[in-house]
Amino acid sequence: MTTNAELAARRQLAIPKGLGTAYTVFTERAENAEMWDVEGRRYVDFAGGIAVLNVGHRHPKVIAAVKAQLDAYTHTCFQVTPYEPYVALAEKLNAIAPFKGPAKTIFFTTGAEATENAVKIARAATGRSAIVAFAGGFHGRTMMAMAMTGKVAPYKKKFGPMPNEVYHVPFPVADHGTTTADSLKALEFLFRADVEPSRVAAIIVEPVQGEGGFYEAPKDLLVALRTICDEHGIILVADEVQTGFARTGKIFAMENTGVEPDLVTVAKSLAGGFPLSGVVGKAAVMDAADAGGLGGTYAGSPIALAAALATLDVIESEGLCARADAIGERVKARLKQIAMRNDIVPITGIRGPGAMIGFDIVKNRGTYEPDADATKRVTQAAIEDGLILLSCGVYSNVIRILVPLTVSDEVLDEGLAKLEAALVKAKG
C-alpha cells in the first residue's frame, strides 16, 4: 500500500515549493462530503476543494453528463468549430444574471482568467485603463489578477513589479477598525491624489471576501459603489468566483444586496469539480471587444460545460439555495454554542450568508487580537481527527466552512463535532 509519507516525499522532489499544500493527505476517492486517503482513512470535507464542490464530490448527475460528453467529443476549440453546450450554458447564465436587461456570457478555464478578462472587457467598453480593487480581496495568481489581489504575502511576494494602474482602497471590516465611510473616503482621496475617475475602467469587489476572511461587503458600500460607477461611467465588477452558485443562499451573492453589477466573474462551483470559469455581463459591455480579442484554446471545455449544465440542474432540482440557508443556520447555531465553552481557543465573529461561514480565532475573549498560531493548531487538530478544514484572512486567523451543500445532516453534525474537538485540543 502506498502511504501518505511516501507520496509526500515524492512530491517534495518533483514539485516546486511555491505550490503550497495544506495537508500531506493524498486523496484516493471521494463521495459527496466525504473523502478517503491512500491509506484508507476517512475524512469529512469542510473545504469543498475551496468552494468548488457545492454539489458535492462526484454528484451522480454531473458524472453521468460528463460520461455522455466523453462519448461524443472532448475538444474542438470553440474558436474553430463551436458546439451547442457552450451556447446552452451561456443562455442559462444570461437568464439568471443578477442584473436587468440583455446579458451575454463568455467562458474560460480558471478564476484568474475570468477576472483578467473582466478587466479586458471593461477596458474595451470604456476606453480607459485604471482598475480599483480592495485590500484583502483575492482575484487570482496570474499577473493582472495578482495585481488586483489585496494581499502581499504569499501572493505578490517576490513576483513584482505588478502591472500598473491598479489601485487599492481599504475594505470595511468593523473588527479591523475600518468602516464603509473610511473606505469611501479612501476612494475619494484616491480620485484626488492618484487617478481621476474618468480614467478608471472598473471597480472590482467580492460581495463576500474569500481569502480575505469571509467578510460581507456592506450593502451601503455596494450601493455607494454603484452610484459612483454610474456617475463616472465606471464598470462595476462583482467577483463571484467563490460566492457563486448557491453558496450564499442565492445563485449569485449580489442577489442578497439588491445592487446590480455590470460584469460578474464566475468559476469554482460552476461545473461541479471540473475546470470552468466565465464572465457574465451586460450585453452592450460584453460586445465591446473585437472578434478574436477574447478566448483561449481550452476556454469552455465541452466536458466542463456538460458538467456545468448538470450542476445548474442539480442546484435547482435539489433546492440547494434553500439548503445553503439551512446549513448556515445549523452551523452558526452550533458555533454559538461552542463559543460559550471556556475550554476552547476563543472564537468570535461568527458570520456569513447562506453556507459561506467564517469565524475568527483570537487570543482573548472580548477583544480582537488575532491568533494565527492557534488557528494553525485548530486546523492541524482537525485533520488528525478526520476533518478537512481551511483557514484564511488577512491575519491568518479565520476558519472558513465550505462544506458541500449536498451534505447530509448526519455528516454535517459529525464534522461540527470534530471542529469542536479541534478547538478544545488547540487550547491545550
C-alpha distance (Angstrom), angle and dihedral (degrees) to the residues before:
residue distance angle dihedral
M1 . . .
T2 3.80 . .
T3 3.81 111.6 .
N4 3.78 131.8 -147.3
A5 3.81 89.3 -117.8
E6 3.79 92.5 54.8
L7 3.78 92.3 49.5
A8 3.81 91.3 46.0
A9 3.80 89.9 55.0
R10 3.80 91.1 49.9
R11 3.80 90.4 46.9
Q12 3.79 92.2 52.8
L13 3.80 91.3 54.8
A14 3.80 97.0 42.2
I15 3.82 105.9 37.2
P16 3.83 129.1 54.7
K17 3.79 119.0 -109.9
G18 3.80 90.3 -122.7
L19 3.80 87.7 79.9
G20 3.78 101.2 76.2
T21 3.79 123.8 -156.2
A22 3.78 123.8 -161.0
Y23 3.81 95.3 -147.6
T24 3.80 138.9 12.0
V25 3.79 90.5 -128.1
F26 3.81 111.9 123.3
T27 3.79 115.0 -151.1
E28 3.79 119.4 -131.6
R29 3.79 100.4 172.8
A30 3.79 141.7 -10.5
E31 3.81 139.9 -165.9
N32 3.80 126.7 -171.9
A33 3.84 105.1 -48.3
E34 3.80 97.6 -12.2
M35 3.80 132.6 84.5
W36 3.80 135.7 -173.5
D37 3.77 125.7 -154.7
V38 3.80 128.4 -141.0
E39 3.79 89.9 -90.8
G40 3.80 91.5 56.2
R41 3.79 96.7 -106.5
R42 3.81 116.6 146.6
Y43 3.82 125.5 -133.7
V44 3.79 135.2 -171.8
D45 3.80 107.2 -130.8
F46 3.82 115.1 -133.8
A47 3.82 92.2 158.6
G48 3.80 102.7 61.3
G49 3.80 92.0 -157.7
I50 3.83 86.7 -60.7
A51 3.81 96.6 -49.7
V52 3.81 95.4 -39.1
L53 3.79 98.8 111.9
N54 3.79 106.8 59.7
V55 3.83 87.6 141.6
G56 3.80 91.5 44.5
H57 3.77 134.0 -114.6
R58 3.78 113.4 -41.6
H59 3.79 99.2 -10.4
P60 3.83 105.1 -159.0
K61 3.82 93.9 -126.7
V62 3.79 91.9 50.3
I63 3.79 92.8 47.7
A64 3.81 91.5 47.9
A65 3.80 91.4 51.4
V66 3.79 91.8 49.4
K67 3.81 92.5 48.9
A68 3.80 90.6 51.1
Q69 3.80 91.2 50.2
L70 3.81 91.2 48.3
D71 3.77 88.6 57.9
A72 3.83 91.1 53.5
Y73 3.83 107.7 41.3
T74 3.79 136.7 -45.0
H75 3.81 105.7 -157.1
T76 3.78 141.3 2.6
C77 3.83 100.5 147.6
F78 3.77 110.7 -109.7
Q79 3.80 89.9 -124.1
V80 3.82 89.8 61.2
T81 3.79 105.3 38.5
P82 3.81 115.7 -4.9
Y83 3.81 126.1 -143.3
E84 3.78 136.1 -146.6
P85 3.86 100.0 -116.4
Y86 3.82 89.4 65.0
V87 3.80 91.2 54.7
A88 3.81 93.1 42.3
L89 3.80 94.3 52.8
A90 3.80 92.2 44.8
E91 3.80 89.0 52.9
K92 3.81 91.4 51.3
L93 3.80 93.6 49.5
N94 3.78 92.5 44.4
A95 3.80 89.3 54.2
I96 3.82 93.3 53.4
A97 3.81 99.1 36.0
P98 3.84 111.8 139.2
F99 3.78 95.1 -117.4
K100 3.80 138.5 63.5
G101 3.78 125.1 -100.9
P102 3.80 134.6 32.6
A103 3.80 116.9 -24.2
K104 3.79 136.1 -166.6
T105 3.82 131.3 -164.6
I106 3.79 135.6 -154.6
F107 3.81 124.6 -170.4
F108 3.79 133.4 -138.3
T109 3.80 134.5 162.6
T110 3.81 110.7 -108.8
G111 3.78 137.3 33.4
A112 3.79 90.9 -115.5
E113 3.80 89.7 55.6
A114 3.79 88.7 52.5
T115 3.81 94.7 52.5
E116 3.81 93.0 43.2
N117 3.79 91.2 50.9
A118 3.79 90.9 47.2
V119 3.81 86.0 59.8
K120 3.82 91.1 49.5
I121 3.79 91.5 49.7
A122 3.80 93.0 46.6
R123 3.79 91.6 49.3
A124 3.80 91.5 48.5
A125 3.80 91.5 48.6
T126 3.81 96.4 47.6
G127 3.79 104.3 28.6
R128 3.81 86.5 -130.7
S129 3.78 133.1 115.4
A130 3.82 114.4 -157.8
I131 3.82 124.0 99.3
V132 3.81 128.1 -161.5
A133 3.80 119.2 -155.5
F134 3.79 136.4 165.3
A135 3.78 134.0 -102.8
G136 3.80 110.3 -106.2
G137 3.79 92.5 25.4
F138 3.79 121.2 130.5
H139 3.80 120.0 -152.3
G140 3.81 103.6 158.2
R141 3.78 144.3 -73.6
T142 3.82 104.2 -90.7
M143 3.79 115.8 100.4
M144 3.81 103.4 -89.7
A145 3.80 92.1 33.5
M146 3.81 89.2 49.4
A147 3.80 90.6 49.9
M148 3.81 90.0 53.5
T149 3.81 92.1 47.2
G150 3.79 109.0 99.8
K151 3.79 100.5 -142.8
V152 3.80 127.6 80.4
A153 3.81 104.4 -162.1
P154 2.94 121.4 84.4
Y155 3.79 99.2 -6.6
K156 3.82 102.9 54.3
K157 3.79 102.7 18.7
K158 3.84 111.6 120.7
F159 3.82 92.5 0.3
G160 3.81 102.6 90.6
P161 2.89 153.3 159.4
M162 3.78 95.1 69.1
P163 3.81 123.6 -148.8
N164 3.78 107.9 -84.6
E165 3.80 130.8 -114.7
V166 3.79 94.7 46.1
Y167 3.80 112.5 126.0
H168 3.81 131.6 -173.8
V169 3.78 133.4 -151.0
P170 3.83 126.8 -174.3
F171 3.79 119.3 -85.8
P172 3.80 113.3 -130.9
V173 3.81 112.4 -109.4
A174 3.79 116.6 155.8
D175 3.81 94.7 -151.9
H176 3.81 89.1 53.4
G177 3.78 91.1 52.2
T178 3.81 96.6 -109.9
T179 3.81 124.1 123.3
T180 3.78 131.5 -169.2
A181 3.80 87.7 -105.6
D182 3.82 89.0 55.6
S183 3.81 91.4 51.4
L184 3.79 93.5 48.4
K185 3.80 91.4 46.1
A186 3.81 89.0 52.8
L187 3.81 89.9 50.1
E188 3.80 90.4 50.4
F189 3.81 89.4 49.5
L190 3.81 90.0 48.8
F191 3.80 90.4 54.0
R192 3.81 90.1 51.8
A193 3.79 100.1 40.4
D194 3.80 108.8 31.4
V195 3.78 117.1 10.9
E196 3.79 132.8 11.9
P197 3.82 113.9 -127.5
S198 3.80 90.6 -121.3
R199 3.82 87.3 68.4
V200 3.82 95.2 50.1
A201 3.79 114.7 102.3
A202 3.80 98.5 -176.7
I203 3.77 147.7 -1.5
I204 3.81 111.3 -146.6
V205 3.80 122.5 -160.8
E206 3.79 138.2 165.5
P207 3.83 111.2 -129.9
V208 3.81 84.6 -143.1
Q209 3.78 116.4 17.8
G210 3.80 110.8 -124.1
E211 3.79 112.3 -170.3
G212 3.80 87.2 19.3
G213 3.79 92.0 71.0
F214 3.83 111.8 -79.1
Y215 3.79 93.5 -80.8
E216 3.81 116.9 157.7
A217 3.76 118.0 -128.6
P218 3.82 103.2 -116.2
K219 3.78 112.7 -112.3
D220 3.80 91.6 -125.4
L221 3.81 89.2 57.1
L222 3.80 92.4 52.2
V223 3.80 92.4 45.4
A224 3.81 89.7 51.5
L225 3.81 92.2 47.4
R226 3.80 90.4 51.6
T227 3.81 90.2 51.7
I228 3.81 92.6 47.3
C229 3.79 92.0 48.1
D230 3.80 91.9 49.3
E231 3.80 91.6 48.1
H232 3.79 94.7 50.7
G233 3.81 102.7 30.5
I234 3.81 93.5 -110.9
I235 3.82 122.7 153.8
L236 3.82 113.7 -120.1
V237 3.81 110.3 -144.7
A238 3.80 120.2 -165.1
D239 3.80 110.1 -157.9
E240 3.80 101.4 -148.4
V241 3.79 96.4 163.4
Q242 3.82 91.6 120.4
T243 3.81 100.9 22.5
G244 3.79 99.4 49.5
F245 3.79 134.7 104.9
A246 3.80 105.9 36.1
R247 3.81 98.6 -43.5
T248 3.82 93.0 119.6
G249 3.80 96.3 37.5
K250 3.80 92.8 -89.7
I251 3.79 131.8 70.8
F252 3.81 86.8 -112.4
A253 3.80 123.8 24.1
M254 3.81 90.5 -137.1
E255 3.80 87.3 70.1
N256 3.81 87.5 70.2
T257 3.81 89.9 61.6
G258 3.80 105.3 43.8
V259 3.82 88.9 -132.2
E260 3.79 116.1 126.4
P261 3.82 119.8 -142.6
D262 3.81 125.1 -156.3
L263 3.81 95.3 -136.0
V264 3.81 131.6 21.8
T265 3.80 124.1 -162.4
V266 3.81 116.0 -150.1
A267 3.81 136.9 -178.5
K268 3.84 135.7 118.0
S269 3.84 107.1 65.2
L270 3.80 93.7 23.4
A271 3.80 92.5 95.4
G272 3.80 105.4 29.2
G273 3.79 96.4 -113.1
F274 3.80 101.0 -27.1
P275 3.83 122.1 108.4
L276 3.78 110.6 -98.4
S277 3.79 134.8 132.6
G278 3.75 137.3 167.4
V279 3.76 151.5 172.2
V280 3.80 118.4 -117.5
G281 3.77 114.2 -167.8
K282 3.74 150.7 152.2
A283 3.80 106.8 -68.3
A284 3.79 96.3 -123.1
V285 3.80 91.1 52.8
M286 3.80 94.4 43.7
D287 3.81 92.2 52.2
A288 3.81 94.2 56.3
A289 3.82 96.1 92.6
D290 3.80 118.7 81.9
A291 3.81 121.2 -114.1
G292 3.80 109.4 -79.7
G293 3.78 93.8 22.3
L294 3.79 92.3 101.1
G295 3.79 132.4 42.8
G296 3.79 141.1 63.6
T297 3.79 138.8 -136.5
Y298 3.79 95.0 -103.1
A299 3.81 96.4 26.0
G300 3.79 109.7 130.8
S301 3.79 99.3 12.7
P302 3.83 111.1 -154.2
I303 3.82 89.3 -132.9
A304 3.80 92.8 54.2
L305 3.80 92.4 42.8
A306 3.79 90.9 54.9
A307 3.80 88.9 49.7
A308 3.81 90.9 49.4
L309 3.80 94.0 50.8
A310 3.80 88.6 52.5
T311 3.81 91.3 45.3
L312 3.80 92.8 55.4
D313 3.80 89.3 49.2
V314 3.81 90.3 51.7
I315 3.81 92.4 48.9
E316 3.79 90.0 53.6
S317 3.82 100.6 38.0
E318 3.81 94.7 45.5
G319 3.81 94.9 41.9
L320 3.79 93.7 -124.1
C321 3.80 95.1 167.3
A322 3.80 89.7 61.6
R323 3.79 89.7 40.0
A324 3.82 89.6 55.7
D325 3.80 90.0 55.6
A326 3.82 91.1 48.2
I327 3.81 92.1 49.0
G328 3.79 90.9 47.6
E329 3.79 92.8 51.7
R330 3.80 91.4 48.0
V331 3.80 93.7 47.8
K332 3.80 95.8 45.3
A333 3.81 92.4 47.2
R334 3.80 90.2 52.3
L335 3.80 92.6 45.7
K336 3.81 91.0 52.0
Q337 3.80 88.9 54.5
I338 3.79 91.7 47.6
A339 3.81 91.5 48.6
M340 3.82 89.8 63.4
R341 3.81 92.7 63.9
N342 3.78 117.3 104.1
D343 3.80 95.2 -153.8
I344 3.82 97.4 66.0
V345 3.77 132.6 80.2
P346 3.83 103.9 -89.7
I347 3.79 114.8 -92.5
T348 3.79 129.7 -170.4
G349 3.78 142.8 160.7
I350 3.81 98.8 53.8
R351 3.79 102.7 -171.8
G352 3.75 151.3 140.2
P353 3.78 142.3 113.0
G354 3.79 117.7 -99.4
A355 3.78 111.4 -23.3
M356 3.81 96.4 -25.0
I357 3.79 94.9 106.1
G358 3.78 129.5 173.2
F359 3.78 138.0 166.5
D360 3.79 136.7 -179.5
I361 3.78 129.5 -117.0
V362 3.79 111.6 -145.7
K363 3.78 136.8 179.3
N364 3.79 97.9 -120.2
R365 3.78 136.1 19.7
G366 3.77 115.8 -106.3
T367 3.80 95.5 22.8
Y368 3.79 133.6 77.1
E369 3.79 107.0 -124.5
P370 3.82 108.2 141.2
D371 3.80 116.7 -129.5
A372 3.79 109.4 -157.4
D373 3.81 92.9 167.7
A374 3.80 93.0 55.9
T375 3.80 89.0 47.1
K376 3.80 89.8 57.1
R377 3.80 89.7 49.6
V378 3.81 90.0 52.7
T379 3.79 95.2 51.5
Q380 3.81 91.0 45.2
A381 3.80 92.5 49.6
A382 3.80 88.9 48.4
I383 3.80 95.6 53.6
E384 3.80 90.2 47.2
D385 3.82 88.1 55.9
G386 3.80 94.4 46.3
L387 3.82 102.4 -94.7
I388 3.79 122.7 123.8
L389 3.79 105.4 -146.2
L390 3.80 131.9 166.6
S391 3.78 134.1 -154.1
C392 3.80 129.9 -153.9
G393 3.80 141.4 156.7
V394 3.77 137.5 114.1
Y395 3.82 88.1 -86.3
S396 3.84 94.2 38.9
N397 3.80 90.8 -121.3
V398 3.81 103.1 109.7
I399 3.79 124.2 103.4
R400 3.80 111.6 -152.3
I401 3.78 126.7 -161.5
L402 3.80 118.4 -152.8
V403 3.78 101.5 161.1
P404 3.84 114.7 166.9
L405 3.79 111.2 -91.1
T406 3.80 88.9 -130.1
V407 3.81 92.2 63.5
S408 3.80 116.3 128.3
D409 3.79 118.4 -119.4
E410 3.80 88.7 -116.3
V411 3.80 94.7 56.3
L412 3.81 91.0 41.2
D413 3.81 91.2 53.8
E414 3.79 90.2 46.2
G415 3.78 90.0 54.4
L416 3.78 92.2 48.1
A417 3.80 90.0 51.4
K418 3.80 89.2 52.7
L419 3.80 90.0 48.6
E420 3.80 90.6 51.9
A421 3.80 90.6 49.9
A422 3.81 90.3 50.1
L423 3.80 91.4 52.8
V424 3.79 89.1 52.3
K425 3.80 93.9 46.2
A426 3.81 91.5 48.5
K427 3.80 89.4 56.6
G428 3.80 89.0 63.7
